[in-house]
């Protein structure tokens, strides 16, 4: 019976044994927001969330504080503003 359940649900993906990564992906935070949205509203709702960056985990509120943007009309503009502050690149493991 267990074999039948496994076949129905598809193959199992095993997680690696490597180091953990601090923070959550930016896309996870972005998916919880609606756009257009003011920076102050993003900080109020999600500012204490730690996101993954190339320098390690950073609180979203601190990242947005370094941005000159005050309003994000689209998801893409929000993500671009965050990436302008934190940069792009591989996320280090602990």
C-alpha positions, 0 to 999 in steps of 0.5 A: 500500500505504501508503494502505491501512495509513493507512485501516485504522489510522484518521486521523492526529492531528498534535501541535501546535507549541506549548511542551512541558509539564513533568511527566506527568499525575497520571492516568498515575502513578495508573494505575501504583498499586493502592489502598488504598495507604499514602503511604509506599509511593506515595513509595517507588514514584513519589515522584521522578516530576514531575507537572503542576500549575498552578504547573508541574512538581512532584515527587510526593514533595514534594506528598505531604509537604505532605498530611496523609493517610497512606493512600489507600483509593481512586484518587479519594481519592489524586487529591483529596489531591494536588489539595488540595495543588497546586490545579486549573487550566490547566497552564502551558507552558514 
